[in-house]
Amino acid sequence: MVLTDYQFHAARRGRCRTLEATSWRSSGVAGGKQGLSFSDRADIAVGILAGKSDRQIGVDLGRDHTTIWRERRWNSTKTRGYRPVSAACSAGR
């Protein structure tokens, strides 16, 4: 997992306590669905920067493309784009 400078400094400042590489959910959720880990979110950010589609990112992560689409939709802003650190912090609440 490669962290950007922003992610690294945000983690060092203690802005987010959910930056572990494993999923923040220790057990499966109803229906067998598993939440995205910070590592997954970082891989999504790298895929977006590489210009990959949601389908390509989904294949790389072994997830459905709608999961990637929803993640991007819920955790992106018009000016700053996808924010994996704030997404992981929000997911941990």
Buried (B, 14 or more C-beta within 10 A) or exposed (E): EEBBEEBEEBBEEEEBEBBEEEBBBEEEEEEEEEEBBBBBBBBBBBBBEEEBEBEBBBBBBEBEBEBBBEBBEEBBEEEEEBBBBBBBBEBBE
